[in-house]
Amino acid sequence: MKLVIALSLAAFAAGPAFAAGQCSKSPKDKWQTKSTLEKKLTDEGFKVRQIKTEGGCYEVYATDKSGKRANMAYNAETLDKLENAEAGEN
C-alpha cells in the first residue's frame, strides 16, 4: 500500500513539471494573442523587445525591471511559462 501511495505521489509531482514543458499542440485559432502575453509581461514589469512564434510556443525576448535580459518561452494556448526558454525550437 505504501508503494502505491509513493508512486501516486511521484506521478502527481512529475505531472505539472512535464506539462510545464510543452508547447501547444492545438490549432492556432485556440492560441491566445501575442498582445495578451505582452500585456501580461508588461504588468509583471518586463519590457518586451520581441515575441516570436516557435512550434506552438511564444519565445519572448525582454528585459526585467533591473534591465537584465530575459529569454522566456510560453505555451501559446495557455500562456503558461515553460522551464526551457528554447522549448519551441525542439
N, C-alpha and C positions, 0 to 999 in steps of 0.2 A: 504493500500500500504506500509506504514512504517513497519507494522508487517511482511509482505512478505520479505522485504529487510533485516530486522533484522534477520529473520530465515535463509535466504540465507547466510548472512554473518556468522552466528553462525555455520552453517553446513560446510561452506568453511573453517573456522578456525579450526574446530574439525577434518576435514578430514585428513590433514597431520599428526596430532598428533596420530590419530588412525592408520594410515598406518605405522608410525614410530615404532609401537609396534608389528609388525607382522613378524614372521619368514616366510621363503619362503615355498610356497606350491607346487612349481614347481619340476619336476623330477631333480635328481642330475646332469644330463648332462647339465642342464641350469645354474647350480651354477658356480660362479667364484671360482678359486682355493684358497686354504689356503695361498699359497705362494704370491699371488696377494695381499691379505689382509695384510700379514706380511710386505710386501714391503711398502704398504700404511702407516701402523702404524710406521714403522721404519723411513720413510720420515717425519712423524709428530713428531719424537723424542722419541717414545716409544721403550723400549727394550722388545721384546716379549719372554715370557717364555714358553707358551703353547697355542695352539689353538685346541679346542675340537669341534666336531660336535654334536649339540643338537637340534634335531627336526626341521631342516630347518634353523637353526642359527649356526653361529660360535661363540663360547664362548671363549673369549680371556683373558688370564692371562698375565699381563705385568707390567712394571714399567715405570713411566713417567720420564721426564728429571731430576727431583729432587730426583728420587729414590723411590717415593711413589708408592705403589702397586695400580694397576688399574685392575678391573674386568669389562669387557665390552662384549656386545653382538652385533652381526651384522647379518643382513639378508644375507643368504648365496648366494642369487642370485644377489642382488643389491649392497651389501656391505654397505647399509645404517646402521648407528649406531642406535641401539634401546635404548629407555629410560630405559627399565628394563634389567639389566645385567643378569637376570635369565630367560629371555624370552623363550628360547628353552626348558626349563625344565617344562613349564606349559602345 
